[in-house]
Amino acid sequence: FLLHDDDSTTGDEETARPVCLPPTKSTALVVGVPLLDATISEAIATLTSRLVRWRDAPPCFSQRTRAPSSLLVAWLGEGAADRLRAAATAELAAAGTSCFGEPEALDGAAVRALQPPLPVGLSIAPDATSSAAEAENQLFVAALAVARRRGTSLLWLAPGATPLRPWWLDALICEAAGVHGAWVLGSA
């Protein structure tokens, strides 16, 4: 259901709506979207570009009656959570998708607050100048902390990942509901 920048597709992929039995419990995912850009303007442009692609591959078929999944946007820059949340809200509204609750945004301060304690003598200061791999790891740990606090699963949409098929979120929720105790599903 996801295309990485280095993958290719023929366009012949089946777009049938995913079918699954309704889960016995409410299932929702935290969908993490990391932004590795240096400035807030670049981060908002990247976020908008990524969400515009969802117009061709809507995440869900329709509003579900169970708990909605949440969109979590994460960036290491400072003081921009409100601007990121507003950009995500505007683009989801333009795309007409109703499968997410109110988008949430984490900026550098929130990311630092969600990092686990480090061993004595070791310090890592996440900021917008971190290497891309280091920055994405720090954003992932923060998003995972949010998902764990909510008692739900995390779907991490790496910077090069783009959903291809319509209703990809519905299909992944079905899969997450049917797998108990899995730590990682998908490629690593």
C-alpha positions as CSV (number, residue, x, y, z in Angstrom):
1,F,0.0,0.0,0.0
2,L,3.0,2.3,0.2
3,L,5.4,3.5,-2.4
4,H,8.9,4.5,-1.5
5,D,10.6,7.1,-3.7
6,D,12.9,4.4,-5.1
7,D,10.0,2.0,-6.0
8,S,8.1,2.0,-9.2
9,T,4.5,1.1,-10.1
10,T,2.8,0.1,-13.3
11,G,-0.5,1.7,-12.6
12,D,-2.3,-1.6,-13.0
13,E,-2.6,-2.2,-9.2
14,E,-6.0,-3.3,-8.0
15,T,-7.9,-0.6,-6.1
16,A,-10.7,-2.7,-4.5
17,R,-11.9,-1.5,-1.2
18,P,-10.2,-3.5,1.6
19,V,-12.5,-6.0,3.2
20,C,-12.2,-7.1,6.8
21,L,-14.5,-8.3,9.6
22,P,-15.3,-5.5,12.0
23,P,-12.8,-5.5,14.9
24,T,-14.1,-6.6,18.3
25,K,-12.5,-3.6,19.9
26,S,-12.0,0.0,18.8
27,T,-8.9,0.2,16.6
28,A,-7.3,3.4,15.6
29,L,-3.8,4.2,14.5
30,V,-1.5,7.2,15.2
31,V,-0.3,8.1,11.7
32,G,3.1,9.7,12.1
33,V,4.4,12.1,9.4
34,P,7.9,13.2,10.1
35,L,9.2,16.5,8.6
36,L,13.0,16.8,8.2
37,D,13.1,20.3,6.7
38,A,15.4,23.0,8.1
39,T,12.8,25.8,8.2
40,I,9.1,26.1,9.0
41,S,8.3,27.3,5.5
42,E,10.0,24.3,4.0
43,A,8.3,21.9,6.5
44,I,4.8,23.3,5.7
45,A,5.5,23.0,2.0
46,T,6.6,19.4,2.5
47,L,3.6,18.6,4.6
48,T,1.2,20.1,2.1
49,S,2.9,18.2,-0.8
50,R,2.6,14.9,1.1
51,L,-1.0,15.4,2.0
52,V,-2.0,16.6,-1.5
53,R,-1.0,13.1,-2.7
54,W,-3.7,11.6,-0.5
55,R,-6.3,13.2,-2.8
56,D,-5.5,10.5,-5.4
57,A,-5.3,7.8,-2.7
58,P,-7.8,8.7,0.0
59,P,-6.9,7.1,3.4
60,C,-10.4,5.9,4.2
61,F,-13.6,4.9,2.5
62,S,-15.9,6.8,4.8
63,Q,-16.1,8.1,8.4
64,R,-16.0,5.1,10.7
65,T,-18.2,4.9,13.8
66,R,-15.2,3.6,15.9
67,A,-12.5,5.9,17.2
68,P,-10.8,7.9,14.5
69,S,-7.2,7.6,13.8
70,S,-5.0,10.6,14.4
71,L,-2.5,12.4,12.2
72,L,0.6,13.3,14.1
73,V,3.0,15.7,12.4
74,A,6.5,16.0,13.9
75,W,9.3,18.5,13.3
76,L,12.4,19.4,15.3
77,G,12.1,23.2,14.8
78,E,10.9,25.4,17.6
79,G,7.5,27.1,18.2
80,A,5.7,26.0,15.1
81,A,3.2,23.4,16.3
82,D,0.2,25.7,15.7
83,R,1.3,26.5,12.1
84,L,1.9,22.8,11.3
85,R,-1.5,21.8,12.8
86,A,-3.3,24.5,10.8
87,A,-1.6,23.4,7.6
88,A,-2.5,19.8,8.2
89,T,-6.1,20.7,9.1
90,A,-6.5,22.9,6.0
91,E,-5.1,20.2,3.6
92,L,-7.2,17.4,5.2
93,A,-10.3,19.5,4.7
94,A,-9.4,20.3,1.1
95,A,-8.9,16.6,0.5
96,G,-12.3,15.8,1.9
97,T,-11.0,13.1,4.3
98,S,-12.9,12.5,7.5
99,C,-11.0,9.6,8.9
100,F,-8.7,11.6,11.2
101,G,-9.6,13.5,14.3
102,E,-8.0,16.9,14.8
103,P,-4.3,16.8,13.6
104,E,-1.7,17.0,16.3
105,A,1.7,18.6,15.8
106,L,4.9,18.1,17.8
107,D,7.7,20.7,17.5
108,G,11.3,20.5,18.9
109,A,10.3,21.2,22.6
110,A,7.6,18.5,22.5
111,V,9.9,16.0,20.9
112,R,12.6,16.6,23.5
113,A,10.0,16.2,26.3
114,L,9.0,12.8,24.9
115,Q,12.5,11.4,24.7
116,P,13.3,8.6,27.2
117,P,16.0,9.4,29.8
118,L,19.5,8.8,28.6
119,P,22.3,7.0,30.6
120,V,24.3,9.3,32.9
121,G,26.9,11.2,30.9
122,L,25.2,10.8,27.5
123,S,23.4,13.7,26.0
124,I,21.6,14.2,22.7
125,A,20.2,17.6,21.8
126,P,17.7,17.2,19.0
127,D,17.4,20.3,16.8
128,A,16.8,21.3,13.2
129,T,20.6,20.8,12.5
130,S,20.6,17.1,13.4
131,S,21.5,14.6,10.7
132,A,18.4,13.3,8.8
133,A,18.7,9.8,10.3
134,E,19.2,11.1,13.8
135,A,16.4,13.6,13.4
136,E,14.0,10.9,12.1
137,N,14.9,8.6,14.9
138,Q,14.2,11.3,17.5
139,L,10.8,12.1,15.8
140,F,10.0,8.4,15.7
141,V,10.7,7.9,19.4
142,A,8.4,10.9,20.2
143,A,5.6,9.6,18.0
144,L,5.9,6.1,19.5
145,A,5.6,7.7,23.0
146,V,2.3,9.4,21.9
147,A,0.9,6.1,20.5
148,R,1.9,4.2,23.6
149,R,0.3,6.8,25.9
150,R,-2.9,6.4,23.9
151,G,-2.6,2.6,23.9
152,T,-2.7,2.3,20.1
153,S,-0.5,1.4,17.2
154,L,1.8,3.7,15.3
155,L,1.9,3.9,11.5
156,W,5.1,5.7,10.6
157,L,5.0,7.2,7.1
158,A,8.7,7.7,6.5
159,P,9.7,10.8,4.5
160,G,10.0,8.8,1.2
161,A,6.7,6.8,1.7
162,T,3.6,7.7,-0.3
163,P,0.3,5.8,0.0
164,L,-0.7,4.5,-3.4
165,R,-4.1,2.8,-3.1
166,P,-7.3,4.3,-2.0
167,W,-8.5,3.3,1.5
168,W,-5.0,2.4,2.6
169,L,-5.7,3.5,6.2
170,D,-8.8,1.2,6.4
171,A,-6.7,-1.7,5.2
172,L,-4.0,-1.1,7.7
173,I,-6.5,-0.7,10.6
174,C,-8.0,-4.1,9.6
175,E,-4.5,-5.6,9.6
176,A,-3.6,-4.0,13.0
177,A,-6.9,-5.3,14.5
178,G,-6.1,-8.8,13.5
179,V,-2.5,-9.0,14.7
180,H,-2.1,-9.2,18.4
181,G,1.2,-8.6,20.1
182,A,3.1,-7.6,16.9
183,W,5.9,-5.2,17.5
184,V,6.6,-4.4,13.9
185,L,4.6,-5.1,10.8
186,G,6.0,-4.3,7.4
187,S,9.5,-3.7,6.1
188,A,12.3,-2.4,8.3
